[in-house]
Amino acid sequence: MNPSDRLTAAERRIGVSLAAIFGLRMLGLFLIFPVFALHAKDIVGGDNLLLVGLALGAYGGTQACMQIAWGAASDRLGRKPVIVAGLLLFALGSFMAALAPDIYGIIAGRAIQGAGAISAAVTALAADLTREECRARVMGIIGASIGLVFAASLVAAPLLYGWIGMRGIFWLTGFLALLAILVLIRVVPAAPSPIPGPPTAISAVLREPQLLRLNFGVFVLHLTQMALWMLVPNMLVESGGLPGGTHWKIYLPAVLFSFALMAPAVIAAEKRGHMKAVFIGAVVLLALTLTGFFFAGGHLATLFLWLTLFFVVFNILEALQPSLISRIAPPHAKGKALGVYNTLQALGLFVGGIVGGALAERLGSGAVFVFCALAVVFWLALACGLNPPPGRRALQNAAA
């Protein structure tokens, strides 16, 4: 590998520190998933499943509403001030949920947590601070933190719940958000000043064909992720014979293997200039993985294989798509474009939960896999028209 293609020490620090900020915040989302339904039975209003679902989903709802606003604000005001403000809101929501006397207070706290929607600002900051030819690897470090934190939460949540209870978990996530602010201020390098430019309307970002392909892609990717997680735990219990408390033994190695397998693909996309080929290949592999889940049957080894491949594809696309958004969007509207992207991401999670649950209840798990596979095939048709901008290596070769 050419030395210029390697991540510098500063870029590695940027990737790890921003992944830590992202991960500390996502931990607050994931930690309550395995235990909240059990906890809700013992609080006022917790016997209403609709309210329990709203407490879980309120985070994603307000996050989807606020991503564009926070992303656009980071274009005008700078990335770091917006990230600090979002983390303070997240901490406030965590503390409100910790002090809540009933389910309604927890819903309000979760909504405020989600209102601190900093994903667009964090990914825009990563794009600002890294070279184009290494950007997808830095985005990959940040994106991979989501899978790692999710796997870690499956292990930690039951242990923490038994030790400090749900209130303690909310207090912990609030203090972790404050810790993330310290990481941002002390570890992440100073961000460049906002780039001046003419105002870019949200409608222009939504209509831009190349961005539209990527925005639809992240919607389908996270719709598929959420729909799968309506099914995979039960598949591991019913078909794989694993009790719920031991699922981390499958998730954790699957995530770790996926990191090792996705890295060569991301490096090849950047080093060889095959960004589109790797991107299209990942979408094809996602469709094949969903087909594999459909035919997995009751074999635990087969479930592990398809789950690992799903994490591989997920991590590759989580690395490449925001990197492509940052290259295609105008420099002065990068945060706004990433805000739209992250809004579609949150909407995908929301729709995936609803559609996945409805199809599984009425038509069975096979219908969920078929629906998701068809959505991915439609995404593939759109993705074939993607024209990513040439990387620096391609421009240098053209000049030579």
C-alpha positions as CSV (number, residue, x, y, z in Angstrom):
1,M,0.0,0.0,0.0
2,N,1.2,3.5,-0.9
3,P,2.2,5.3,2.3
4,S,-0.2,8.1,1.4
5,D,-3.1,5.6,1.4
6,R,-2.5,4.7,5.1
7,L,-4.4,6.4,7.9
8,T,-2.2,8.9,9.6
9,A,-1.9,8.8,13.4
10,A,-4.2,11.9,13.5
11,E,-6.8,10.2,11.3
12,R,-6.8,7.1,13.5
13,R,-7.3,9.2,16.5
14,I,-10.1,11.1,14.8
15,G,-11.8,7.8,13.8
16,V,-11.4,6.2,17.3
17,S,-12.5,9.3,19.2
18,L,-15.5,10.1,17.1
19,A,-16.5,6.4,17.2
20,A,-16.2,6.6,21.0
21,I,-18.6,9.6,21.0
22,F,-21.0,7.8,18.7
23,G,-20.7,4.6,20.6
24,L,-21.3,6.2,24.1
25,R,-24.5,7.8,22.8
26,M,-25.7,4.7,21.0
27,L,-25.1,2.7,24.2
28,G,-27.9,4.7,25.7
29,L,-30.3,3.5,23.0
30,F,-29.3,-0.1,23.0
31,L,-28.9,-0.8,26.7
32,I,-32.6,-0.6,27.4
33,F,-33.8,-2.9,24.6
34,P,-33.1,-6.2,26.3
35,V,-34.5,-5.3,29.7
36,F,-37.1,-2.4,29.4
37,A,-40.1,-4.6,28.6
38,L,-39.5,-6.5,31.9
39,H,-38.9,-3.3,33.9
40,A,-42.0,-1.6,32.5
41,K,-44.3,-4.2,34.2
42,D,-43.3,-2.7,37.6
43,I,-44.0,1.0,36.8
44,V,-47.1,3.1,36.5
45,G,-48.5,2.8,33.0
46,G,-46.1,0.0,32.1
47,D,-48.9,-2.5,31.6
48,N,-49.9,-0.7,28.4
49,L,-47.9,-2.2,25.6
50,L,-48.5,0.7,23.3
51,L,-46.9,3.0,25.9
52,V,-44.0,0.6,26.3
53,G,-43.5,0.6,22.5
54,L,-43.7,4.4,22.5
55,A,-41.1,4.7,25.2
56,L,-38.8,2.6,23.1
57,G,-39.6,4.3,19.8
58,A,-39.8,7.9,21.0
59,Y,-36.0,8.2,20.7
60,G,-36.1,7.3,17.0
61,G,-39.1,9.5,16.2
62,T,-37.5,12.8,17.5
63,Q,-34.2,11.8,16.1
64,A,-35.7,11.6,12.6
65,C,-37.3,15.0,13.1
66,M,-34.2,16.7,14.3
67,Q,-31.4,15.2,12.1
68,I,-31.7,17.7,9.2
69,A,-32.0,20.7,11.5
70,W,-28.9,19.8,13.5
71,G,-26.9,18.9,10.3
72,A,-27.8,22.2,8.7
73,A,-26.9,24.0,12.0
74,S,-23.5,22.4,11.9
75,D,-22.9,23.9,8.5
76,R,-23.5,27.4,9.8
77,L,-22.3,27.2,13.4
78,G,-19.6,24.6,13.2
79,R,-19.6,20.9,14.0
80,K,-18.3,20.9,17.6
81,P,-20.8,23.4,19.1
82,V,-23.7,21.4,17.6
83,I,-22.4,18.1,18.8
84,V,-21.9,19.5,22.4
85,A,-25.5,20.9,22.4
86,G,-26.9,17.5,21.2
87,L,-25.0,15.6,23.8
88,L,-26.2,17.9,26.5
89,L,-29.8,17.3,25.3
90,F,-29.2,13.6,25.3
91,A,-27.8,13.7,28.9
92,L,-30.8,15.8,30.0
93,G,-33.2,13.3,28.6
94,S,-31.4,10.5,30.3
95,F,-31.6,12.2,33.7
96,M,-35.3,12.9,33.1
97,A,-35.9,9.3,32.4
98,A,-33.9,8.2,35.5
99,L,-36.1,10.5,37.7
100,A,-39.4,9.7,36.0
101,P,-42.2,8.3,38.3
102,D,-44.1,6.6,35.5
103,I,-44.0,5.5,31.9
104,Y,-45.1,9.0,30.6
105,G,-42.0,10.6,32.2
106,I,-39.8,8.0,30.5
107,I,-41.4,8.7,27.2
108,A,-40.7,12.4,27.6
109,G,-37.1,11.6,28.6
110,R,-36.6,9.3,25.6
111,A,-38.0,11.9,23.3
112,I,-35.5,14.5,24.5
113,Q,-32.7,12.0,24.2
114,G,-33.5,11.5,20.6
115,A,-33.8,15.3,20.0
116,G,-30.0,15.5,20.5
117,A,-29.6,14.1,17.0
118,I,-25.8,14.5,16.3
119,S,-25.2,11.7,13.8
120,A,-25.0,14.1,10.9
121,A,-22.7,16.5,12.6
122,V,-20.4,13.7,13.8
123,T,-20.1,12.2,10.3
124,A,-19.7,15.6,8.7
125,L,-16.9,16.4,11.2
126,A,-15.2,13.1,10.3
127,A,-15.4,14.1,6.6
128,D,-14.0,17.6,7.4
129,L,-11.0,16.2,9.3
130,T,-9.9,13.3,6.9
131,R,-8.5,12.9,3.5
132,E,-10.9,11.7,0.8
133,E,-8.9,8.6,0.0
134,C,-9.0,7.5,3.6
135,R,-12.5,8.8,4.5
136,A,-14.4,5.5,4.1
137,R,-12.1,3.7,6.5
138,V,-12.6,6.4,9.1
139,M,-16.4,6.2,8.5
140,G,-16.0,2.4,8.8
141,I,-14.5,2.8,12.3
142,I,-17.4,5.0,13.3
143,G,-20.0,2.7,11.7
144,A,-18.5,-0.4,13.2
145,S,-18.8,1.1,16.6
146,I,-22.6,0.7,16.2
147,G,-22.4,-3.1,15.8
148,L,-19.8,-3.4,18.6
149,V,-21.9,-1.3,21.0
150,F,-25.0,-3.3,20.1
151,A,-23.2,-6.6,20.8
152,A,-21.8,-5.2,24.0
153,S,-25.2,-4.0,25.2
154,L,-26.7,-7.5,24.8
155,V,-24.0,-8.7,27.2
156,A,-24.0,-5.8,29.6
157,A,-27.7,-4.8,29.9
158,P,-28.9,-7.8,32.0
159,L,-25.9,-7.5,34.2
160,L,-26.3,-3.7,34.7
161,Y,-30.0,-4.1,35.3
162,G,-29.4,-6.6,38.1
163,W,-26.8,-4.4,39.6
164,I,-28.1,-0.8,39.3
165,G,-31.6,-1.2,37.9
166,M,-33.2,0.8,35.1
167,R,-32.8,4.1,36.8
168,G,-29.2,3.4,37.2
169,I,-28.9,2.6,33.5
170,F,-30.4,5.9,32.6
171,W,-28.1,7.8,35.0
172,L,-25.1,5.9,33.5
173,T,-26.1,6.8,29.9
174,G,-26.4,10.5,30.9
175,F,-23.0,10.6,32.5
176,L,-21.5,8.7,29.4
177,A,-22.9,11.5,27.2
178,L,-21.1,14.1,29.4
179,L,-17.9,12.0,29.1
180,A,-18.4,12.1,25.3
181,I,-18.3,15.9,25.5
182,L,-14.9,15.7,27.2
183,V,-13.6,13.3,24.5
184,L,-14.8,15.8,21.8
185,I,-13.1,18.8,23.5
186,R,-9.9,17.2,24.6
187,V,-9.2,14.5,21.9
188,V,-10.8,15.4,18.6
189,P,-8.8,18.0,16.7
190,A,-10.2,21.5,16.0
191,A,-12.7,21.5,13.2
192,P,-12.3,23.8,10.2
193,S,-14.4,26.9,10.0
194,P,-17.8,26.5,8.3
195,I,-17.5,26.8,4.5
196,P,-19.4,29.8,3.1
197,G,-21.7,29.2,0.1
198,P,-25.2,29.9,-1.2
199,P,-28.1,28.5,0.8
200,T,-29.0,25.0,-0.3
201,A,-32.7,24.1,0.1
202,I,-33.7,20.8,1.6
203,S,-35.8,20.1,-1.5
204,A,-32.6,20.4,-3.7
205,V,-30.8,17.8,-1.5
206,L,-33.8,15.5,-1.6
207,R,-34.1,15.7,-5.4
208,E,-30.4,15.3,-6.3
209,P,-30.3,11.9,-8.1
210,Q,-27.0,10.6,-6.6
211,L,-27.9,11.6,-3.1
212,L,-31.4,10.1,-3.6
213,R,-29.9,6.7,-4.4
214,L,-27.8,6.8,-1.2
215,N,-30.7,8.1,1.0
216,F,-33.0,5.3,-0.3
217,G,-30.2,2.8,0.3
218,V,-29.7,3.7,4.0
219,F,-33.5,3.6,4.5
220,V,-33.6,0.0,3.1
221,L,-30.5,-1.0,5.0
222,H,-31.9,0.0,8.4
223,L,-35.4,-1.2,7.6
224,T,-33.8,-4.6,6.9
225,Q,-31.8,-4.4,10.1
226,M,-34.8,-3.6,12.3
227,A,-37.0,-6.2,10.6
228,L,-34.3,-8.9,11.1
229,W,-34.1,-8.1,14.8
230,M,-37.8,-8.8,15.0
231,L,-37.0,-12.4,14.0
232,V,-33.4,-13.3,14.7
233,P,-33.7,-13.6,18.6
234,N,-36.7,-16.0,18.2
235,M,-34.9,-17.9,15.5
236,L,-31.9,-18.5,17.9
237,V,-34.3,-19.6,20.6
238,E,-36.7,-21.8,18.6
239,S,-34.4,-23.1,15.9
240,G,-30.9,-22.8,17.4
241,G,-31.9,-23.9,20.9
242,L,-30.2,-20.9,22.6
243,P,-31.9,-19.3,25.6
244,G,-32.1,-15.5,25.4
245,G,-29.4,-14.8,28.0
246,T,-26.8,-16.6,25.8
247,H,-27.4,-14.9,22.5
248,W,-24.4,-12.6,23.0
249,K,-22.2,-15.7,22.4
250,I,-23.5,-15.6,18.8
251,Y,-23.7,-11.8,18.3
252,L,-20.3,-10.9,19.6
253,P,-18.2,-13.3,17.5
254,A,-20.3,-12.5,14.5
255,V,-19.6,-8.8,14.9
256,L,-15.9,-9.3,15.5
257,F,-15.5,-11.6,12.4
258,S,-17.4,-9.1,10.3
259,F,-14.9,-6.4,11.2
260,A,-12.1,-8.5,9.9
261,L,-13.9,-9.4,6.7
262,M,-15.2,-5.9,5.9
263,A,-11.8,-4.2,6.2
264,P,-10.3,-5.6,2.9
265,A,-13.4,-4.6,1.0
266,V,-13.3,-1.0,2.2
267,I,-9.6,-0.7,1.6
268,A,-10.0,-2.1,-1.9
269,A,-12.7,0.3,-2.7
270,E,-10.5,3.2,-1.8
271,K,-7.1,2.0,-2.9
272,R,-8.1,0.5,-6.3
273,G,-10.8,3.1,-7.1
274,H,-13.5,0.4,-7.2
275,M,-15.9,2.2,-4.9
276,K,-19.0,1.5,-7.1
277,A,-18.1,-2.2,-7.6
278,V,-17.7,-2.8,-3.9
279,F,-20.8,-0.9,-3.2
280,I,-22.9,-2.8,-5.7
281,G,-21.3,-6.1,-4.6
282,A,-22.3,-5.4,-1.0
283,V,-26.0,-4.8,-2.0
284,V,-26.0,-8.0,-4.0
285,L,-24.6,-9.9,-1.0
286,L,-27.3,-8.4,1.2
287,A,-30.0,-9.8,-1.0
288,L,-28.3,-13.2,-1.0
289,T,-28.0,-13.0,2.8
290,L,-31.7,-12.4,3.2
291,T,-32.3,-15.4,0.9
292,G,-30.0,-17.4,3.1
293,F,-32.0,-16.5,6.2
294,F,-35.2,-17.6,4.5
295,F,-33.7,-21.1,4.0
296,A,-31.6,-21.3,7.2
297,G,-33.9,-23.7,8.9
298,G,-33.0,-24.8,12.4
299,H,-29.2,-25.1,12.1
300,L,-27.3,-22.9,14.5
301,A,-24.1,-22.9,12.4
302,T,-26.1,-21.7,9.3
303,L,-27.7,-18.9,11.3
304,F,-24.3,-17.8,12.6
305,L,-23.0,-17.8,9.0
306,W,-25.8,-15.6,7.6
307,L,-25.7,-13.3,10.7
308,T,-22.0,-12.8,10.2
309,L,-22.4,-12.0,6.5
310,F,-25.2,-9.6,7.4
311,F,-22.8,-7.7,9.7
312,V,-20.1,-7.7,7.0
313,V,-22.5,-6.1,4.5
314,F,-23.9,-3.8,7.1
315,N,-20.5,-2.5,8.1
316,I,-19.3,-2.1,4.5
317,L,-22.3,0.0,3.6
318,E,-22.2,1.9,6.8
319,A,-18.6,2.9,5.8
320,L,-19.1,3.6,2.1
321,Q,-22.5,5.4,2.1
322,P,-21.7,8.4,4.4
323,S,-18.3,8.7,2.7
324,L,-20.1,9.0,-0.7
325,I,-22.6,11.5,0.7
326,S,-19.7,13.7,1.9
327,R,-18.1,13.6,-1.6
328,I,-21.2,14.3,-3.6
329,A,-22.8,17.0,-1.4
330,P,-21.7,20.6,-1.9
331,P,-19.0,21.5,0.8
332,H,-21.2,24.2,2.3
333,A,-24.2,21.8,2.6
334,K,-22.4,18.7,3.8
335,G,-24.1,18.7,7.2
336,K,-27.5,19.2,5.7
337,A,-27.0,16.4,3.2
338,L,-25.9,14.1,6.0
339,G,-28.9,15.2,8.1
340,V,-31.2,14.0,5.3
341,Y,-29.3,10.8,5.1
342,N,-29.5,10.2,8.9
343,T,-33.2,11.1,8.9
344,L,-33.9,8.4,6.3
345,Q,-31.8,6.0,8.5
346,A,-34.0,6.7,11.5
347,L,-37.2,6.3,9.4
348,G,-35.9,3.0,8.1
349,L,-35.6,1.7,11.6
350,F,-39.1,2.9,12.4
351,V,-40.7,1.4,9.3
352,G,-38.7,-1.8,9.6
353,G,-40.1,-2.4,13.1
354,I,-43.7,-1.8,12.1
355,V,-43.6,-3.7,8.8
356,G,-41.5,-6.5,10.1
357,G,-43.8,-7.0,13.1
358,A,-47.0,-6.8,11.0
359,L,-45.7,-9.3,8.3
360,A,-44.4,-11.7,10.9
361,E,-47.6,-11.7,12.8
362,R,-49.9,-12.2,9.8
363,L,-47.9,-14.1,7.3
364,G,-44.9,-15.5,9.2
365,S,-41.2,-14.9,9.2
366,G,-40.7,-15.9,5.6
367,A,-42.8,-13.0,4.4
368,V,-40.4,-10.6,6.2
369,F,-37.4,-12.0,4.5
370,V,-39.1,-11.9,1.1
371,F,-40.3,-8.3,1.6
372,C,-36.8,-7.2,2.7
373,A,-35.1,-9.0,-0.2
374,L,-37.5,-7.4,-2.7
375,A,-36.7,-3.9,-1.2
376,V,-33.0,-4.7,-1.6
377,V,-33.5,-5.7,-5.2
378,F,-35.2,-2.4,-5.9
379,W,-32.4,-0.6,-4.2
380,L,-29.9,-2.6,-6.4
381,A,-31.7,-1.3,-9.5
382,L,-31.3,2.3,-8.3
383,A,-27.7,1.7,-7.1
384,C,-26.6,0.6,-10.5
385,G,-27.1,4.2,-11.7
386,L,-24.8,5.6,-9.0
387,N,-21.9,7.7,-10.4
388,P,-19.5,8.3,-7.5
389,P,-17.1,11.1,-7.9
390,P,-13.5,10.0,-8.8
391,G,-11.1,9.7,-5.9
392,R,-7.9,11.5,-5.7
393,R,-5.9,8.6,-7.1
394,A,-8.1,8.5,-10.2
395,L,-7.6,12.2,-10.7
396,Q,-3.9,11.9,-10.3
397,N,-3.8,9.0,-12.9
398,A,-5.9,11.1,-15.3
399,A,-3.5,14.0,-14.9
400,A,-0.5,11.8,-15.5
